[in-house]
Amino acid sequence: MVARLPGCRLAPAAIACVWACLCASPLAARADAPLVCMDPLASRPSQSGGFRLNFEDCSLANGPRGRTLDCTDPSLPTVMVASVVTPASYDSIIADLGYVDVFVGYDYGSMPPFWQFHTGGCAGAGRFSVSSDFTSYGLCSDLWHGLAATGYQYGGSAGPLPDGNRARIKWTSWIPPGIPVPIAAGAETYIARISLRQDHLSQCDGCSSWVCLVYVLQEFWLSDRTIVAVDGYDALTLNCGSGCPTPTRASSWGRVKSLYR
């Protein structure tokens, strides 16, 4: 059983960074590709529905929507926090599943070495982690209270390797079914903390490539085996500055995903 929450799937003109990836790919030449690339312009993707993706903390911290990596300092990590706002309350959550899609650079066919955080990649899986522990945070609600275990992967949409210049960060957190946790309607709630280390700067090129990170899926599994899927979308950019193309028209996120299949 799947219960879908109501909500806007995509705000108009909100997917500039995803369009930038399409414009740089062979898909841009397809007759059915619904976009025309413009001159590079600064873009700030906006959020839609119940999804929130931010640097360092939840959206109540009012942090920037984009940033530029310091590619001279190997000690600086990149930390992103995924959080959600649900329109309904649930009192029996025992697990979740979430995806953040990563689009890097203009070469559709390959992932820059710096962003190869998969097993066997230049950066390697050991420099990438996802945690559901927010016991040291306080701006937003804590779903798991440090009780959940979390499994994660940096790979492709259907396997352990990125798909060209696209990767998918997947995670699932869970607790014993006997101690389900609630989530309150309208309260922004921490879901996952994604950390990427950059101490491989000297070995792996591509730190300065532009990057789009798009929060595309969040599901909760309830103790009665119901799956609740939260509608929404949110995105962040890295290293865009004034160099990310913007589209002349926008479409639904489902439409964008269909072009990649």
KOLSE-632089 format. One record per residue (C-alpha): residue number from 1; residue in three letters; x, y, z. Coordinates in steps of 0.2 Angstrom, whole numbers, plus 5000, padded with zeros to 4 digits. Example, Ala and Ser with C-alpha at 12.3 -4.5 7.8 and 13.67 -1.06 7.14 Angstrom:
<rec i="1" aa="ALA" u="5062" v="4978" w="5039"/>
<rec i="2" aa="SER" u="5068" v="4995" w="5036"/>
This chain:
<rec i="1" aa="MET" u="5000" v="5000" w="5000"/>
<rec i="2" aa="VAL" u="5007" v="5017" w="4995"/>
<rec i="3" aa="ALA" u="4999" v="5033" w="5002"/>
<rec i="4" aa="ARG" u="5004" v="5049" w="4992"/>
<rec i="5" aa="LEU" u="5004" v="5066" w="5001"/>
<rec i="6" aa="PRO" u="4997" v="5081" w="4992"/>
<rec i="7" aa="GLY" u="5009" v="5094" w="4986"/>
<rec i="8" aa="CYS" u="5017" v="5103" w="4972"/>
<rec i="9" aa="ARG" u="5029" v="5092" w="4962"/>
<rec i="10" aa="LEU" u="5039" v="5106" w="4955"/>
<rec i="11" aa="ALA" u="5039" v="5125" w="4955"/>
<rec i="12" aa="PRO" u="5040" v="5133" w="4938"/>
<rec i="13" aa="ALA" u="5058" v="5139" w="4933"/>
<rec i="14" aa="ALA" u="5065" v="5130" w="4948"/>
<rec i="15" aa="ILE" u="5076" v="5117" w="4940"/>
<rec i="16" aa="ALA" u="5090" v="5127" w="4932"/>
<rec i="17" aa="CYS" u="5104" v="5116" w="4938"/>
<rec i="18" aa="VAL" u="5096" v="5100" w="4931"/>
<rec i="19" aa="TRP" u="5093" v="5109" w="4914"/>
<rec i="20" aa="ALA" u="5111" v="5113" w="4914"/>
<rec i="21" aa="CYS" u="5115" v="5095" w="4915"/>
<rec i="22" aa="LEU" u="5103" v="5091" w="4901"/>
<rec i="23" aa="CYS" u="5110" v="5106" w="4890"/>
<rec i="24" aa="ALA" u="5127" v="5099" w="4891"/>
<rec i="25" aa="SER" u="5122" v="5081" w="4886"/>
<rec i="26" aa="PRO" u="5118" v="5072" w="4870"/>
<rec i="27" aa="LEU" u="5099" v="5073" w="4876"/>
<rec i="28" aa="ALA" u="5099" v="5091" w="4872"/>
<rec i="29" aa="ALA" u="5099" v="5087" w="4853"/>
<rec i="30" aa="ARG" u="5084" v="5075" w="4855"/>
<rec i="31" aa="ALA" u="5069" v="5082" w="4846"/>
<rec i="32" aa="ASP" u="5058" v="5079" w="4861"/>
<rec i="33" aa="ALA" u="5070" v="5087" w="4874"/>
<rec i="34" aa="PRO" u="5059" v="5101" w="4881"/>
<rec i="35" aa="LEU" u="5072" v="5115" w="4883"/>
<rec i="36" aa="VAL" u="5083" v="5128" w="4874"/>
<rec i="37" aa="CYS" u="5099" v="5133" w="4882"/>
<rec i="38" aa="MET" u="5103" v="5151" w="4886"/>
<rec i="39" aa="ASP" u="5119" v="5160" w="4889"/>
<rec i="40" aa="PRO" u="5126" v="5156" w="4906"/>
<rec i="41" aa="LEU" u="5117" v="5165" w="4920"/>
<rec i="42" aa="ALA" u="5118" v="5164" w="4939"/>
<rec i="43" aa="SER" u="5104" v="5152" w="4945"/>
<rec i="44" aa="ARG" u="5097" v="5149" w="4963"/>
<rec i="45" aa="PRO" u="5086" v="5133" w="4962"/>
<rec i="46" aa="SER" u="5071" v="5134" w="4974"/>
<rec i="47" aa="GLN" u="5062" v="5121" w="4984"/>
<rec i="48" aa="SER" u="5045" v="5114" w="4981"/>
<rec i="49" aa="GLY" u="5033" v="5103" w="4992"/>
<rec i="50" aa="GLY" u="5040" v="5096" w="5008"/>
<rec i="51" aa="PHE" u="5058" v="5093" w="5004"/>
<rec i="52" aa="ARG" u="5073" v="5104" w="5011"/>
<rec i="53" aa="LEU" u="5091" v="5102" w="5006"/>
<rec i="54" aa="ASN" u="5103" v="5114" w="5014"/>
<rec i="55" aa="PHE" u="5122" v="5115" w="5019"/>
<rec i="56" aa="GLU" u="5127" v="5112" w="5037"/>
<rec i="57" aa="ASP" u="5109" v="5113" w="5045"/>
<rec i="58" aa="CYS" u="5091" v="5113" w="5041"/>
<rec i="59" aa="SER" u="5082" v="5127" w="5031"/>
<rec i="60" aa="LEU" u="5078" v="5137" w="5047"/>
<rec i="61" aa="ALA" u="5097" v="5141" w="5048"/>
<rec i="62" aa="ASN" u="5094" v="5152" w="5032"/>
<rec i="63" aa="GLY" u="5110" v="5146" w="5024"/>
<rec i="64" aa="PRO" u="5116" v="5149" w="5006"/>
<rec i="65" aa="ARG" u="5108" v="5139" w="4992"/>
<rec i="66" aa="GLY" u="5125" v="5138" w="4983"/>
<rec i="67" aa="ARG" u="5143" v="5139" w="4987"/>
<rec i="68" aa="THR" u="5160" v="5137" w="4980"/>
<rec i="69" aa="LEU" u="5172" v="5124" w="4986"/>
<rec i="70" aa="ASP" u="5189" v="5129" w="4992"/>
<rec i="71" aa="CYS" u="5199" v="5117" w="4982"/>
<rec i="72" aa="THR" u="5215" v="5122" w="4990"/>
<rec i="73" aa="ASP" u="5211" v="5115" w="5008"/>
<rec i="74" aa="PRO" u="5210" v="5096" w="5009"/>
<rec i="75" aa="SER" u="5203" v="5097" w="5027"/>
<rec i="76" aa="LEU" u="5186" v="5106" w="5023"/>
<rec i="77" aa="PRO" u="5171" v="5094" w="5021"/>
<rec i="78" aa="THR" u="5155" v="5097" w="5012"/>
<rec i="79" aa="VAL" u="5140" v="5094" w="5023"/>
<rec i="80" aa="MET" u="5122" v="5094" w="5017"/>
<rec i="81" aa="VAL" u="5107" v="5091" w="5028"/>
<rec i="82" aa="ALA" u="5091" v="5083" w="5021"/>
<rec i="83" aa="SER" u="5075" v="5087" w="5030"/>
<rec i="84" aa="VAL" u="5056" v="5087" w="5026"/>
<rec i="85" aa="VAL" u="5040" v="5095" w="5031"/>
<rec i="86" aa="THR" u="5025" v="5083" w="5030"/>
<rec i="87" aa="PRO" u="5007" v="5090" w="5029"/>
<rec i="88" aa="ALA" u="5000" v="5075" w="5039"/>
<rec i="89" aa="SER" u="5006" v="5068" w="5056"/>
<rec i="90" aa="TYR" u="5012" v="5049" w="5057"/>
<rec i="91" aa="ASP" u="5015" v="5040" w="5074"/>
<rec i="92" aa="SER" u="5023" v="5024" w="5068"/>
<rec i="93" aa="ILE" u="5038" v="5027" w="5057"/>
<rec i="94" aa="ILE" u="5050" v="5012" w="5058"/>
<rec i="95" aa="ALA" u="5061" v="5016" w="5042"/>
<rec i="96" aa="ASP" u="5064" v="5028" w="5028"/>
<rec i="97" aa="LEU" u="5072" v="5029" w="5011"/>
<rec i="98" aa="GLY" u="5079" v="5044" w="5002"/>
<rec i="99" aa="TYR" u="5088" v="5049" w="4986"/>
<rec i="100" aa="VAL" u="5099" v="5064" w="4982"/>
<rec i="101" aa="ASP" u="5104" v="5065" w="4963"/>
<rec i="102" aa="VAL" u="5121" v="5072" w="4959"/>
<rec i="103" aa="PHE" u="5125" v="5080" w="4942"/>
<rec i="104" aa="VAL" u="5143" v="5085" w="4939"/>
<rec i="105" aa="GLY" u="5151" v="5095" w="4925"/>
<rec i="106" aa="TYR" u="5148" v="5097" w="4906"/>
<rec i="107" aa="ASP" u="5154" v="5080" w="4900"/>
<rec i="108" aa="TYR" u="5139" v="5069" w="4901"/>
<rec i="109" aa="GLY" u="5149" v="5053" w="4898"/>
<rec i="110" aa="SER" u="5160" v="5053" w="4913"/>
<rec i="111" aa="MET" u="5161" v="5058" w="4932"/>
<rec i="112" aa="PRO" u="5176" v="5069" w="4936"/>
<rec i="113" aa="PRO" u="5188" v="5059" w="4947"/>
<rec i="114" aa="PHE" u="5186" v="5071" w="4962"/>
<rec i="115" aa="TRP" u="5167" v="5066" w="4963"/>
<rec i="116" aa="GLN" u="5170" v="5047" w="4961"/>
<rec i="117" aa="PHE" u="5164" v="5043" w="4979"/>
<rec i="118" aa="HIS" u="5159" v="5026" w="4974"/>
<rec i="119" aa="THR" u="5168" v="5010" w="4978"/>
<rec i="120" aa="GLY" u="5183" v="5009" w="4967"/>
<rec i="121" aa="GLY" u="5182" v="5027" w="4962"/>
<rec i="122" aa="CYS" u="5196" v="5040" w="4964"/>
<rec i="123" aa="ALA" u="5188" v="5048" w="4979"/>
<rec i="124" aa="GLY" u="5183" v="5031" w="4986"/>
<rec i="125" aa="ALA" u="5168" v="5026" w="4997"/>
<rec i="126" aa="GLY" u="5178" v="5030" w="5013"/>
<rec i="127" aa="ARG" u="5176" v="5048" w="5010"/>
<rec i="128" aa="PHE" u="5157" v="5048" w="5009"/>
<rec i="129" aa="SER" u="5145" v="5045" w="5023"/>
<rec i="130" aa="VAL" u="5127" v="5047" w="5027"/>
<rec i="131" aa="SER" u="5121" v="5049" w="5045"/>
<rec i="132" aa="SER" u="5103" v="5050" w="5054"/>
<rec i="133" aa="ASP" u="5111" v="5056" w="5070"/>
<rec i="134" aa="PHE" u="5105" v="5073" w="5074"/>
<rec i="135" aa="THR" u="5107" v="5073" w="5093"/>
<rec i="136" aa="SER" u="5119" v="5088" w="5093"/>
<rec i="137" aa="TYR" u="5107" v="5098" w="5082"/>
<rec i="138" aa="GLY" u="5093" v="5109" w="5088"/>
<rec i="139" aa="LEU" u="5085" v="5120" w="5075"/>
<rec i="140" aa="CYS" u="5073" v="5107" w="5068"/>
<rec i="141" aa="SER" u="5064" v="5092" w="5075"/>
<rec i="142" aa="ASP" u="5074" v="5076" w="5077"/>
<rec i="143" aa="LEU" u="5065" v="5060" w="5070"/>
<rec i="144" aa="TRP" u="5076" v="5046" w="5076"/>
<rec i="145" aa="HIS" u="5084" v="5053" w="5092"/>
<rec i="146" aa="GLY" u="5100" v="5044" w="5088"/>
<rec i="147" aa="LEU" u="5092" v="5027" w="5089"/>
<rec i="148" aa="ALA" u="5092" v="5023" w="5070"/>
<rec i="149" aa="ALA" u="5105" v="5013" w="5060"/>
<rec i="150" aa="THR" u="5108" v="5020" w="5042"/>
<rec i="151" aa="GLY" u="5114" v="5011" w="5027"/>
<rec i="152" aa="TYR" u="5120" v="5021" w="5011"/>
<rec i="153" aa="GLN" u="5127" v="5021" w="4994"/>
<rec i="154" aa="TYR" u="5135" v="5033" w="4981"/>
<rec i="155" aa="GLY" u="5132" v="5025" w="4964"/>
<rec i="156" aa="GLY" u="5120" v="5025" w="4950"/>
<rec i="157" aa="SER" u="5101" v="5025" w="4948"/>
<rec i="158" aa="ALA" u="5101" v="5006" w="4947"/>
<rec i="159" aa="GLY" u="5118" v="5000" w="4953"/>
<rec i="160" aa="PRO" u="5135" v="5004" w="4962"/>
<rec i="161" aa="LEU" u="5143" v="5014" w="4948"/>
<rec i="162" aa="PRO" u="5138" v="5032" w="4943"/>
<rec i="163" aa="ASP" u="5129" v="5034" w="4926"/>
<rec i="164" aa="GLY" u="5141" v="5045" w="4917"/>
<rec i="165" aa="ASN" u="5141" v="5062" w="4926"/>
<rec i="166" aa="ARG" u="5126" v="5057" w="4936"/>
<rec i="167" aa="ALA" u="5127" v="5049" w="4953"/>
<rec i="168" aa="ARG" u="5113" v="5045" w="4966"/>
<rec i="169" aa="ILE" u="5115" v="5046" w="4984"/>
<rec i="170" aa="LYS" u="5104" v="5033" w="4992"/>
<rec i="171" aa="TRP" u="5101" v="5030" w="5011"/>
<rec i="172" aa="THR" u="5089" v="5020" w="5022"/>
<rec i="173" aa="SER" u="5088" v="5022" w="5041"/>
<rec i="174" aa="TRP" u="5078" v="5010" w="5052"/>
<rec i="175" aa="ILE" u="5074" v="5006" w="5070"/>
<rec i="176" aa="PRO" u="5066" v="4990" w="5078"/>
<rec i="177" aa="PRO" u="5048" v="4989" w="5074"/>
<rec i="178" aa="GLY" u="5044" v="4989" w="5092"/>
<rec i="179" aa="ILE" u="5049" v="5007" w="5095"/>
<rec i="180" aa="PRO" u="5041" v="5017" w="5081"/>
<rec i="181" aa="VAL" u="5044" v="5036" w="5080"/>
<rec i="182" aa="PRO" u="5032" v="5050" w="5076"/>
<rec i="183" aa="ILE" u="5033" v="5064" w="5064"/>
<rec i="184" aa="ALA" u="5022" v="5080" w="5066"/>
<rec i="185" aa="ALA" u="5013" v="5089" w="5052"/>
<rec i="186" aa="GLY" u="5021" v="5105" w="5048"/>
<rec i="187" aa="ALA" u="5037" v="5103" w="5058"/>
<rec i="188" aa="GLU" u="5053" v="5103" w="5048"/>
<rec i="189" aa="THR" u="5061" v="5087" w="5053"/>
<rec i="190" aa="TYR" u="5079" v="5081" w="5051"/>
<rec i="191" aa="ILE" u="5081" v="5066" w="5039"/>
<rec i="192" aa="ALA" u="5099" v="5063" w="5034"/>
<rec i="193" aa="ARG" u="5116" v="5072" w="5035"/>
<rec i="194" aa="ILE" u="5127" v="5069" w="5020"/>
<rec i="195" aa="SER" u="5146" v="5072" w="5022"/>
<rec i="196" aa="LEU" u="5159" v="5072" w="5008"/>
<rec i="197" aa="ARG" u="5178" v="5074" w="5012"/>
<rec i="198" aa="GLN" u="5190" v="5082" w="5001"/>
<rec i="199" aa="ASP" u="5207" v="5076" w="5007"/>
<rec i="200" aa="HIS" u="5210" v="5068" w="4990"/>
<rec i="201" aa="LEU" u="5212" v="5085" w="4981"/>
<rec i="202" aa="SER" u="5230" v="5081" w="4976"/>
<rec i="203" aa="GLN" u="5226" v="5064" w="4969"/>
<rec i="204" aa="CYS" u="5209" v="5067" w="4960"/>
<rec i="205" aa="ASP" u="5205" v="5081" w="4948"/>
<rec i="206" aa="GLY" u="5188" v="5090" w="4946"/>
<rec i="207" aa="CYS" u="5185" v="5099" w="4963"/>
<rec i="208" aa="SER" u="5180" v="5115" w="4954"/>
<rec i="209" aa="SER" u="5168" v="5106" w="4942"/>
<rec i="210" aa="TRP" u="5150" v="5113" w="4944"/>
<rec i="211" aa="VAL" u="5138" v="5102" w="4953"/>
<rec i="212" aa="CYS" u="5120" v="5101" w="4956"/>
<rec i="213" aa="LEU" u="5113" v="5091" w="4970"/>
<rec i="214" aa="VAL" u="5094" v="5087" w="4969"/>
<rec i="215" aa="TYR" u="5084" v="5079" w="4983"/>
<rec i="216" aa="VAL" u="5071" v="5069" w="4973"/>
<rec i="217" aa="LEU" u="5064" v="5055" w="4984"/>
<rec i="218" aa="GLN" u="5059" v="5053" w="5002"/>
<rec i="219" aa="GLU" u="5048" v="5039" w="5009"/>
<rec i="220" aa="PHE" u="5043" v="5033" w="5026"/>
<rec i="221" aa="TRP" u="5039" v="5015" w="5031"/>
<rec i="222" aa="LEU" u="5026" v="5013" w="5044"/>
<rec i="223" aa="SER" u="5024" v="4999" w="5056"/>
<rec i="224" aa="ASP" u="5007" v="4993" w="5048"/>
<rec i="225" aa="ARG" u="5017" v="4991" w="5032"/>
<rec i="226" aa="THR" u="5010" v="5007" w="5024"/>
<rec i="227" aa="ILE" u="5023" v="5017" w="5013"/>
<rec i="228" aa="VAL" u="5021" v="5036" w="5014"/>
<rec i="229" aa="ALA" u="5029" v="5045" w="5000"/>
<rec i="230" aa="VAL" u="5032" v="5064" w="5003"/>
<rec i="231" aa="ASP" u="5030" v="5075" w="4987"/>
<rec i="232" aa="GLY" u="5043" v="5088" w="4984"/>
<rec i="233" aa="TYR" u="5060" v="5093" w="4977"/>
<rec i="234" aa="ASP" u="5074" v="5104" w="4982"/>
<rec i="235" aa="ALA" u="5092" v="5107" w="4975"/>
<rec i="236" aa="LEU" u="5109" v="5115" w="4980"/>
<rec i="237" aa="THR" u="5123" v="5120" w="4968"/>
<rec i="238" aa="LEU" u="5142" v="5120" w="4970"/>
<rec i="239" aa="ASN" u="5155" v="5130" w="4960"/>
<rec i="240" aa="CYS" u="5141" v="5138" w="4949"/>
<rec i="241" aa="GLY" u="5145" v="5156" w="4952"/>
<rec i="242" aa="SER" u="5139" v="5164" w="4936"/>
<rec i="243" aa="GLY" u="5143" v="5149" w="4925"/>
<rec i="244" aa="CYS" u="5127" v="5138" w="4926"/>
<rec i="245" aa="PRO" u="5115" v="5139" w="4911"/>
<rec i="246" aa="THR" u="5097" v="5142" w="4914"/>
<rec i="247" aa="PRO" u="5083" v="5136" w="4903"/>
<rec i="248" aa="THR" u="5070" v="5146" w="4893"/>
<rec i="249" aa="ARG" u="5056" v="5134" w="4899"/>
<rec i="250" aa="ALA" u="5053" v="5122" w="4914"/>
<rec i="251" aa="SER" u="5044" v="5106" w="4915"/>
<rec i="252" aa="SER" u="5040" v="5093" w="4928"/>
<rec i="253" aa="TRP" u="5053" v="5084" w="4938"/>
<rec i="254" aa="GLY" u="5045" v="5068" w="4932"/>
<rec i="255" aa="ARG" u="5048" v="5074" w="4914"/>
<rec i="256" aa="VAL" u="5066" v="5077" w="4917"/>
<rec i="257" aa="LYS" u="5069" v="5060" w="4925"/>
<rec i="258" aa="SER" u="5060" v="5052" w="4910"/>
<rec i="259" aa="LEU" u="5073" v="5059" w="4898"/>
<rec i="260" aa="TYR" u="5087" v="5050" w="4908"/>
<rec i="261" aa="ARG" u="5079" v="5033" w="4907"/>
